[in-house]
Amino acid sequence: MASESSPAPEIELRDVTVHFGTRPILDRVSASIEAGSSVAVIGPNGVGKTTLLKVLAGVLSAQEGNVLIRGVERRSTPEAELQIRQWTTFIPDDLWTPKVVSGREYLMAVGALYGLPYRRVLEHTERLIQLFQLNEVADKPLTDCSTGQKKKFSLCAGLVTDAPLLLFDEPFSGGLDPAGIMAFREILRSFAETRSHTVVFTTPVPELVEVTADRILVISDSHIVLDESVAELKKQHAGQPFGEVLQNLVFPNAASQVRSYLSPDNS
Amino acid sequence: MSQFLTSLRRFRLIPFCIGWLEILFYLAGCSLMRVALSITSTESGAGASEFYWLTFVLLAMGVVFFIPVYAALRYSHTLPVGDGHFRDWIAATPWTSDRALPWGSPFFHYSDLLLLVVISAGFAIAPPVDRLSPAIPPMGTMFLLAGAAVFVLYVLSRSALLLMRAKSSVCTWIIILAYPIQLFYAWNAISGSIPALLILVLVTVMQLVAQEFALKQIIRDLSKALYACDDEQNEFGHMRKYGPQGAGFGWPFTTLSPLAKTGRVISVRDGLLGALCLGMITFVFAQLQMQSGENVRAANGFLWFCTVVFVLVRFALYLPAFTSPVVRYKTGRWIIPREDRVFVAPLLALLAAGVCSALLTNQPLTLAPWVAALWSTCVPAIIFLVGPNLLDHKLTTSICMSGKSIWLAKPVESKRARRSPTVRSILD
């Protein structure tokens, strides 16, 4: 619980409950994320990582509870909602882009949508294109791009908005090549170090978390089962590889199941 | 020939040429009729009546075709609104709204009046069609009728063109509200009522004055737009303007656009005046057609049909911001107050329709047009004006806009995006 003198958290989830049919996806989930944090939401497939991100992004409403961004409740008033949209960018795993426009035009258009100065968008777009090695396809229609290139453009679209609060769903999946993974990982690392942006992203891969996040939320059985800083986790499990620590937290039975499968007795 | 046409185009003379061509066509037609009359009158005279009628109808059709064409050309050749090249060109000149437009004035001009008078006067020198049938009024009345018809046709063509560009204002509403009155008096004027004809002309003159003011506003807005130096004009200002509606940005940027519009789609004034206009049109038709109980029953059915269409259209507009019954069933949340407010207006509209329907079938025939008009005013007014406001509702309702639980939002976004102007076109 934040003290009275501390600033309002950047993101606050209050008893958020989402269920599809009889299956609860999130059950009275509460959390608060401070400004400048880089938070990784991890967990096995189908536990509600994407649902949590969609609730934060405002594309899915919780059946109960509410979401506050910078102290403003989502969907409370039109003005509040538009203000939150200005602060937030959500890049889903399945970003839909117009087919006939070029990647450069697309990024320019997204920058314009967030009300940024033309020069800033122009220059930022160019830098992002260089960074993700998209020069050759930047001026071709997006339909001509490969899946990985489209994924790169989608990450660029999130970054070009200059929004202080970035929500990425599975940014490291979807055909991203090693250069792309490295580029985006370094960007997230920079954000975490400088605390210039608040980033929340989901990933099923624990290994990527160590360098990109300063805080981890582990979701299991519709609840946040672990909400800890990376530094604290490392301290608690000193001497143990961090990837292994997360592996054990998220998939406690995975190693034994693999051993069991490969065991000569079962073959 | 092509050089001649180019020079005509350069000097924007085409509308005037079309106008005078129209007169030539008419005069030639009249002369032909006279020649035909002299030939047939010396012979048997059989079939002359049919021949006159055919020629007369052809001439009338020619006038009906030429006058809107003339109005459209006058408008497009003088006003740089619809023509992109003209607009771009004038944007590069020091033109402002207080200066004259380079290719002539788009306002009603004495040359327009001259043209209309000549066409109308043509009827005076037309063959003596009044001799053919007692139903046709004598020549003087014919001239008045023709003059009124030509004038009304020209003003109507002009107002249709202006309404495509004019913003909602008192002037545009005067133009629109004049339509049902014109229809009513035109109907009576056709049957030979001179007072009805005079009122029709008077209303049309009033409409013409409103048009001139609307046109002034269009020119002022154009000048402002050409010289605006704010974000709307420079660099990707256009893109921002189209962004929230254009859906050219794809998923999820369209859905989560920070530039989404808020406020009323239809202002209170426009909603009320629009409903009033529909009421007036209904009154006119009811006054002209509701002569028997059978007609009243037919009108009752038609008005119910219109009410249901209004209600369904409103539902269709609110549907993308509405949790589907499937989701409600799955989540067990049958009532969501924030969303279910959308039922208020349709229910009110149906209630109003029910009351009006009961009145319509139980009142004397003389009151039927008034009740029908009340029905056609109340239902649209409720549909247009009773909340929740669509744009604000979309931003505040507790809606699922993606994922398994929604079966509307995402496909709708995709479809819209496919139909919408591309980002490239917006950038251009």
Chai-1 contact restraints between the chains, C-beta under 6 A:
chainA,res_idxA,chainB,res_idxB,connection_type,confidence,min_distance_angstrom,max_distance_angstrom,comment,restraint_id
A,F20,B,K404,contact,1.0,0.0,6.0,A-B,restraint_1
A,F20,B,S405,contact,1.0,0.0,6.0,A-B,restraint_2
A,G21,B,K330,contact,1.0,0.0,6.0,A-B,restraint_3
A,K54,B,S402,contact,1.0,0.0,6.0,A-B,restraint_4
A,V59,B,P252,contact,1.0,0.0,6.0,A-B,restraint_5
A,V59,B,M401,contact,1.0,0.0,6.0,A-B,restraint_6
A,V59,B,S402,contact,1.0,0.0,6.0,A-B,restraint_7
A,L60,B,C400,contact,1.0,0.0,6.0,A-B,restraint_8
A,L60,B,G403,contact,1.0,0.0,6.0,A-B,restraint_9
A,S61,B,S398,contact,1.0,0.0,6.0,A-B,restraint_10
A,S61,B,I399,contact,1.0,0.0,6.0,A-B,restraint_11
A,S61,B,C400,contact,1.0,0.0,6.0,A-B,restraint_12
A,Q63,B,T331,contact,1.0,0.0,6.0,A-B,restraint_13
A,R75,B,T396,contact,1.0,0.0,6.0,A-B,restraint_14
A,P78,B,T262,contact,1.0,0.0,6.0,A-B,restraint_15
A,P78,B,D392,contact,1.0,0.0,6.0,A-B,restraint_16
A,P78,B,L395,contact,1.0,0.0,6.0,A-B,restraint_17
A,E81,B,L395,contact,1.0,0.0,6.0,A-B,restraint_18
A,L82,B,P258,contact,1.0,0.0,6.0,A-B,restraint_19
A,R85,B,L256,contact,1.0,0.0,6.0,A-B,restraint_20
A,R85,B,P258,contact,1.0,0.0,6.0,A-B,restraint_21
A,Q86,B,P258,contact,1.0,0.0,6.0,A-B,restraint_22
A,F90,B,P252,contact,1.0,0.0,6.0,A-B,restraint_23
A,P92,B,P252,contact,1.0,0.0,6.0,A-B,restraint_24
A,W96,B,G250,contact,1.0,0.0,6.0,A-B,restraint_25
A,W96,B,W251,contact,1.0,0.0,6.0,A-B,restraint_26
A,T97,B,G250,contact,1.0,0.0,6.0,A-B,restraint_27
A,P98,B,G248,contact,1.0,0.0,6.0,A-B,restraint_28
A,P98,B,G250,contact,1.0,0.0,6.0,A-B,restraint_29
A,P98,B,T422,contact,1.0,0.0,6.0,A-B,restraint_30
A,P98,B,V423,contact,1.0,0.0,6.0,A-B,restraint_31
A,V100,B,T422,contact,1.0,0.0,6.0,A-B,restraint_32
A,V101,B,T422,contact,1.0,0.0,6.0,A-B,restraint_33
A,V101,B,V423,contact,1.0,0.0,6.0,A-B,restraint_34
A,V101,B,R424,contact,1.0,0.0,6.0,A-B,restraint_35
A,E105,B,V423,contact,1.0,0.0,6.0,A-B,restraint_36
A,E105,B,R424,contact,1.0,0.0,6.0,A-B,restraint_37
A,E105,B,L427,contact,1.0,0.0,6.0,A-B,restraint_38
A,A109,B,M239,contact,1.0,0.0,6.0,A-B,restraint_39
A,A109,B,F249,contact,1.0,0.0,6.0,A-B,restraint_40
A,A109,B,V423,contact,1.0,0.0,6.0,A-B,restraint_41
A,V110,B,F253,contact,1.0,0.0,6.0,A-B,restraint_42
A,A112,B,F236,contact,1.0,0.0,6.0,A-B,restraint_43
A,A112,B,M239,contact,1.0,0.0,6.0,A-B,restraint_44
A,A112,B,R240,contact,1.0,0.0,6.0,A-B,restraint_45
A,L113,B,G243,contact,1.0,0.0,6.0,A-B,restraint_46
A,L113,B,F253,contact,1.0,0.0,6.0,A-B,restraint_47
A,L113,B,S257,contact,1.0,0.0,6.0,A-B,restraint_48
A,Y118,B,E235,contact,1.0,0.0,6.0,A-B,restraint_49
A,Y118,B,F236,contact,1.0,0.0,6.0,A-B,restraint_50
